[in-house]
Amino acid sequence: MQRYSLRTLSPRGRWIAAAVVLALVLAAAAVIGLAGRSGDGGTPGGAGPQSSGAQSEAPKSFSRPEGASQFRPSYHLTPAKEWMNDPQRPFLLDGVWHYYYLYNADHPEGNGTEWFHVTSTDLVHWKDEGVAIGKFKNGLGDIETGSAVVDQDNTAGFGKGAVVAVLTQQDKGVQRQSLFYSTDKGYTFKAADGNPVMENPGAQHWRDPKIIRDEARGQWVMALAEGEKIGLYSSKDLKDWHYVSGFERKGLGILECPDLFQLDLDGDPAKRTWVLAASANGTAEGRTTGVAYWTGTFDGTTFTPADDKHQWLDAGSDFYAAVTWDDPRLPENERMASRHAIGWMNNWTYARQLPTTDWQGGADSIVRDIRLKAVQGRPTLVSTPTPALSALDGEAKTAGSRALTREGAGELPAPAGGAYRLDVTLERAPGDDGIEALLKLGSGGADYATVGYNFEPGTAWVSRAAVVPGAEALGPLFTDRRSAQSPPRNGIVELSIWVDYSSVEVFVNGGEQTLTSVVLPRSGQPAVSAATAGGKLTLKSFKYTPLATVLTAR
């Protein structure tokens, strides 16, 4: 939904009136939906219904289409023009993932968001389907964040298997929850009679309903963002909702985009654990906005955290409004062992000032798989790129083990384009006297980002340079260093760095920490270099893999 400035956290309604921006139609991240593959987010055992042999066998292209602008990503989802923001949790029907995001086709002059629809069979390649729920149609305002579910048992009365979306509409600064339904598998929606289904009780912040099915108790459960509290509600029919409890947390600003789900700790069904998450403001902790979460128990009415202290799903500057979902085709043990996640790669402090010319609002992250793992004795969400992304891999080039010094590491494979992955293993071997390793990413003769690791505190970090004209206007938040602690294992740390023209996503030690950043490189030849801040370390392995484009011509 429309947000607040990181520093002022002014009410969303006033922010909207002042900004008249927020959200747009992915009018053509239009990409061919390739055949799904077993175990990678595609249809198990074969292609999805929108796949074809000709598509799945098409040669990979490592060049963006003619006319792609300087910052247009190659394999991340973006709109063709105007504005995008919050992801809406995908669902699966007949082997096809249906995903929506907030979009404003009238940006920057006109206000209001709506749900733009894309589909995929592998969560890598996306096909545009157009606006599914349009704004300003029913007198209750625009179409903001919510969630869609497949009503398999016809609890709402729109038919077995109908898609039901409950979402926030905002009119004159008042936020209400409305219901829309689809009987054509999520391609078009109708407003239900009697909207809003939840009238605002007088709250300033009352939005972003996230709905899950609680099969054990035969009910639907909603998590709703209510200022510094997450309200929990239950319903039998998705229309009549009853408040059952609240989860309140101070010091994290205005909470948004909540999520509630279960995962098996370390894959053990006997350790099935509930997770409550919300997008939050970490300024008081020296962070920026991101996704905070707690692990604990849920009894159908109340979430009880195992630890009052929250954790963060990503330590970078640009991972917000994330949604998670599971794959209903998997057996229960696999379904509860991991789930997918996607976030909005942007930050409300500078979201409206990024120097992209043909679209605004940033991009979506790659789809990640998250698991709940005991890390240093604490249940922790661990993120890894979904395996389907391996379909983009080109021919890798490697460099063998070598000394890493202030002067560098000798010749390393050079990127041929702006979309690639680096898999790097660093070691502080016996006799090494270095402390900090630096991996510099450059383009056009200037470094635009540095990925670093300091062995003494066991901290990975990312810093960015405002190297393109006008980028200095983004302010100090853009160039501040963002860090995350992940100690080395027997003196070794592993980094997987996903680069895509205007973004860098770093996965540390198998995803125990992640750092996601928008970047603004100069146009020109990309480059990568490695060195230490002083002394010697060991570059144990280095692999460069070019990544194919999933863009179509624009």
N, C-alpha and C positions, 0 to 999 in steps of 0.2 A: 504494500500500500504506500501512499505518499508518506514521506518521512519528515524528520526534523533535522535541522543542522546539528552536527555533533556537539557543538559548544552550547547552543542556546536551547535546544530541545523545545522549541516553540510548538504549540498545538498544531496538529496536522492540518486542520482547516485553515488556519492563518498562513501556514507554510504554503498551502496550495494557492490561496488567493494571491500571495506575494510572488510565488514562483511561476504560476500557470504553466507548469510542466508536468511531468510525471507520467510516464509510461507511453509505450507505442507499439505499433503493430509490426511484428516480425513479418514484414511484407515480402520477405523472400530470403530467409536463411535457407530457402528452398533447396533441399538437397535430396538426392535420390536415396530412398530407403533401401538399404542393402539387406540381403538375406541374413536372418539371425543364425547364430551358431550355438550349439549346446554348451551350456556352462558359461557363456559370456554375456548374458543379458538378452540374447536372441531366443528364438523359439527352439526348445530342445528337439534335437533330432532333425532339424530341417529349416527351410525358409518360412518366413511369415507370409501371410496372404498378400502383402503388397510387394513381395520380392519377386524377382525373376532371375532365371539363370543368366540372361544377358547382363543384368545389372551386377550380379554378384561376381561375374567374371570380368567386368570392365577393368581395364588397366588403371593402375594408380597414377595420379598426377601429383607431382611435387611442386607445381607452379600454380599460383593463384590465377584466376581468370583475368583476362585483359580488362583493365578499368578498375580493378580492386584498389581501394584507397590505401594510403600509407599505413594506417593502424588497423585495417580490417583483418580480424583473425582468420586463420586458415582452417582450423578444426574446432573452434568454439562457436556456439550458437549466438548469432546477433541478428537484429532486424535489418532489413534492407535500407530503411530510412526511419527518421524520427526517433522515438524513445521506447526503451524497454526497462522494466524493473522486476518486481517479485516473481519468482517461480511459483507455480501452483502444482501440488503433488500429482505426479502421473498415476494413471491406472492402466490396466491391461484388459483388452477385450479381443478375442479371436486372434491372439498372437501379435497384436499391435499395441504399442504403448501410445497413450493419448496424453499429451502434455500441453499445458496452457501457461502463458506468462502475461503479466500486465504490460499494456501497450497503449501509447497515446499517438494516434495518427495525426493529431492536430498540434503537436509540439512544434515550435515553442509558443505560438500565439494562443492556442486554445487549450483548455484544461480538461482533465478527466481521463480515466483509464478504462480499459475493457479487457476481456480475455481473448488473447490470440492463441490459436490452436495449431500445434504441429504434431506429427506422428512419426513413429520410428519402429523398426523391428529389432534394432540392436543397441539403441541408446547412444549411438555415435553419429549416424546419418539421419537427418531430419527432413521431413516433407511438409511444406506449408499447406495449411488447410483453411486459412482465413480467420476472421473474427468469429468466435463461437457465441459469445455473450456480449452484445453491444451496449454501450453506455447511453445514459439519458433516455431510456425507452419507457420507463414505468413511473416517472415522477418522483423517484426516490434517490436520484443522484447517479453517480458513475458506478462502475463495477470494479471493486477492489479485491483485496486478498481474501481467500476462503479455501475450501477444499471440495473436491468431487469424490463421490463414492459410487460403486456399483451396487445397487439395491437388489441383491440376488433373490431375496425372499419377499419382495414387494411390500415392504413394511410401510412405505409412504403412499402406496395406492396408485402409482403411476405405471405399474406393470412390472412383471418379473424381469430383472436385469436392466431396469431403467438406470440411467446415470443421474444422480441427484447432486447438485452443487448448492452448498450453503455458503454465502459470502457476504462481505460487508458492502453496503451502499452508504454513501455519505451525501447529505443534502443540507446546505446552510450550516455546515459544521457539526451536524448530528449524525452519528454513526449507528446504523441499524443492520440487522442480519436478515437477508432475503434468501428465498429458495428458488432455484431454477432447475428444470428437469429436461432430460433428453431421452427420447425413445428411438433415436437413430444412432446409438452407440457413441454419443458425445460430439457429433458433428454440428448439431444445432440444438438450441435450448429454448424453452418457453418459461416465462415467469409464472410461478404458481399463483393461484387465486389466494387472496388474503395476505399478500406480502405487506409489511415485513413479518416474518415468522417470529422474530424476536424484536420487540420494541425497546428502544434505549430507556433504561431506568433513570436517566439523569446524569450519566457518566460522561466525562469529557473524552476518555480513551476507552473504546469498547469495540474491538475489532479483531480481524484475522482468525475466524473460527477454523480450527483443525479438528476433523471428525474421524474417529476410528470405530470399528465394530468390536464390541466386547461380547464375543460369542458365549463365554462362560456364564454371563449373566443375562443374555438375551436383550442387550440394549446397545444403543449408540452412545458414545461419549464424545463430548466436545471440550476442547481447551480453547479459551478465549482470552485475548490480551486486554487487560483492564488496568492500564497504568503500570504501577509497580507490583501488580498481582496477576497471576494466571487464574482465571475462574474456570471451574470444572462443572459441566452440565451433563445431564443424561436425558435420553429420549427413547421412546419405543418406535416412533414413526418418522423421525427427522423433521417434524413440524412443531411438536409440542415439547419444549425444552424446560427442564427444571434444574435450578442451581443446586449443587450438592456440596461444594467446598471451594476453598480458595488457597492458592499457594503464593505467598507474598514474600518479596525480596527487596530490600533497600540497597541503595548504592550502585544499581545497575541501570539507572535512568528509566525511561519508558520502555517497558518490555513489548516486543512485537513478534508476530509470526511464530506462535508456540508450536510444539510438536510433542507427541506422547506415543511411545512405542516400547516394545519388548525385544530383548536380545539375550541369547544364552552366553553367559560369561565363559570365555575360553571354549566356546562350543559345547558346553555341558548343560543339557536340559535340566539337570538338578539345580543349576545355578541361574535359572531364568530370572532376568532382572528388568525392571521398568526404568525407562529413561524419560525425563521431562526436559525439554529444551526450549529456548526462546532467544530471539535476537535481542541483543542488549548493548549497553554502552560501558566499555571498560576503561574510560578515562581515569577514574579514580585509582585504577591499578597500573597506570602507565601504559595502557593499551588504547585501542580505538574501538569502534563498534565491531561486533562479531556475534558468534553463536555460543551462548553459555548453556551448560547442561548439568543436570544432577541425576544420579542413579539412586534407586530405592525400590519401594513397593507401592502398589496401587490395589485397593480393595474394592474397586467399583465406584467409590465415592471420593476417597482421599488419597493423594499422593504423599508418601512419607519418605523424605530423603534419608539415605544411609549416612550421609555426611552433609552438613550444612554448607560446606565450602563448594562452590561451583567449579567446573572446569570449562575450557574453551575448545571448541571443535577445530578451530583454525587460529593461528597466531598472526596471520598477515593483516594487512590493512583493508583487504577487499574480498571478504567472504561473509555475506549477509543474507538474511531472509531464506535460509536453506530449508529444503524439504527433504524428507526421507521416505522410502517406500520399499516394500518387499516384493518378491516375485511369487505370485500365487500358484505357479506351475510346479514349484519345487516341493519335494517332501518336507515334512515339518522340521526335521532336524537341520536341513540346509536352509530352510526359510527363516528359521530363528537364529541361525549362526551369523548371518550378515544381511545387510540391506543396502540399497542404493541411496545416494545423496547427491544433490546438486544445489549450488548457491549462486547468488547474484554477485558478480565480480565488479564491485564499485563501492564507493563510500559517499554517504550523503554530504560530507563536508565539501567535496569537490565534484560531485556527480554531474552538476550542470555546467561545469567549466572545462571538461576534457576537450582537447582540441580535435576531436573527430568531426569531420565535416559532413559526411553523408548519413550518419546516424548518431544517436545520442543514447546515454544510459548504460554504457559499458557492455558487458557480455555475460553469459552464463559460464560457470566453471565447467570443466569436464565432469562427467558422471563418475562418482567415486563409490567404492564399496566400503561400508563401515562395519567393523566388528567390535565387540566388547571384550577387551583383553585386560588381564591383570598386569599392570605396569608399575613396578616398584610397590607392589602390594595393594594397588588401588584400581578398581574397575575403570577402564579408560577407553574411550572411543578411538579406534585406530582406523585410519583412512588409507585406501590404496586406489589407484586408477582402475576403473572397471576393466576386466581383461579384454572386452570387445575392442578396446582401443588399439590392441595389437594389430588389428586389420589395417591400420594406417602406417605401420612400420615399413621403412625402406631398408636399403642395405646398410648395415651398421659398420662403423669403422672404430677400431680400438687402438689404445696405446698401452703398452705393458708397464709393469711396475717401475717406478723411477723416483729419484729424489725430487722433492719440492722445496725450493728455496726462495729467498726474496727476489732472485733474478728470474725465477720461473721454473718450468718443468720440461724445457725442450719443446720440440714440435708436437702439437696436438692436432687431431683431426679438425678441420675448419668447416663451419657450417656453410652449406651452399645456399640456404634460404633462411627465412625468419621463423620457420616452424620445425622444431626438433626436440629431441629428448637427450639429456645427458645423464648417464648412470655412472656415478663417481664413488669410489671407495677411498677414504682417507685413513691413514694410520699414523699414530705416534709410536714409532717402533723404538726398541731399546737403542739408546744412543742419540735419538732425535732430540734436538733442543728447541724446536719451534713450538709455538703455542696455537697460532691462529692461521688457518688456511683461507685463501681468497680465490673465488672463482668469478672472474669478471666477464660480463656479457656486454658486447659492444655492437655498434652498427654505425656506418658512415664515419668511422674514425674516432668515435667517442663512446666511452663506457656509459651505459644507461642504468645498469644494475649490478650489484655485487652480492653473490651468495657466499656467506662465510660460515666458518665453524671454529669455535674456540674450545680447545681440549681441556682447559683448566676448569671452567665452570660447566663444561659439557653443553654448550649453547650454540644452536644454529641461528643464523640471522640473515635478513635481506635488507639492503639499503638501495634506494633509488636516487638517480640524479635527474634533475629537470633540465634535459639537454636540448629540447626543441623550443623554438621561440614561443613565448607565451606560457610555457609550463610553470615558470616561476610564480605565476599568479595562483597556482593551486595551493600555495602556502606550505608551512613547515611540516604539516602532517604527511604530505606527499614524500618528502625527503627524509623524514625521521626513520631511524633503524627500527625494525621489528624483529623480535627474537623469541625463541622457544627453547626450553631446556630438554635435552634428550642425551643422556650420558653415553659416551662411547662404550662399546662392548669389547672387552679385552683390547682396549686401545684402538678400536676400529669404529668408524662411523660411515654409514651409507647414505648417499643423497641421490634422489631421483628428481631431476629438474625438467619440467615441461615448459617449453618456451613457445609462444605463438604470437609473434609480431607485437602485440600490445599487452601481453600478460606473461607472468612467470608463476608457476605453481611448484612448490618444493615439498617433497615428501622425505622425511628424515627417519632413518632407521626403520624402514618398513612401514612408514606412515604413523609412527607413534606421535609425531608432531608434523603439522603441515603449515606452510606459510604461503598465502596467495596474494599476489600483487599485480595491479595494473601497472604497466610500464609504457614509456613514450620514447622509443628509440628514434634516432635520426634515420632518414632513408639512406640506403647505401649498403655496402657489403657487410654482412654480419661477421662477428668475430668472437672467439672465446679464448681466454687466457687463464692460467692458474699460477699462483705464487703463494708465498707466506708473508705475514706481516713482519717477519724477522726469524732468523734461525732456519732449521731444517725439519721438515716432516716428510712423510712418504705418500706419494700418490700411488696407491696400490693397484688401482685399475681405473680406466677412463674409457667410456664408450659413448660415441655420438651416433644417434639414429635419426635420420630425416623422417618427418611425418607427412603423410599425404594430405592433400587438401580435401575437404568435404564441401567446399563452396561450389555453387554454380555461378555462371556469369550474371552480373547485375547491371 
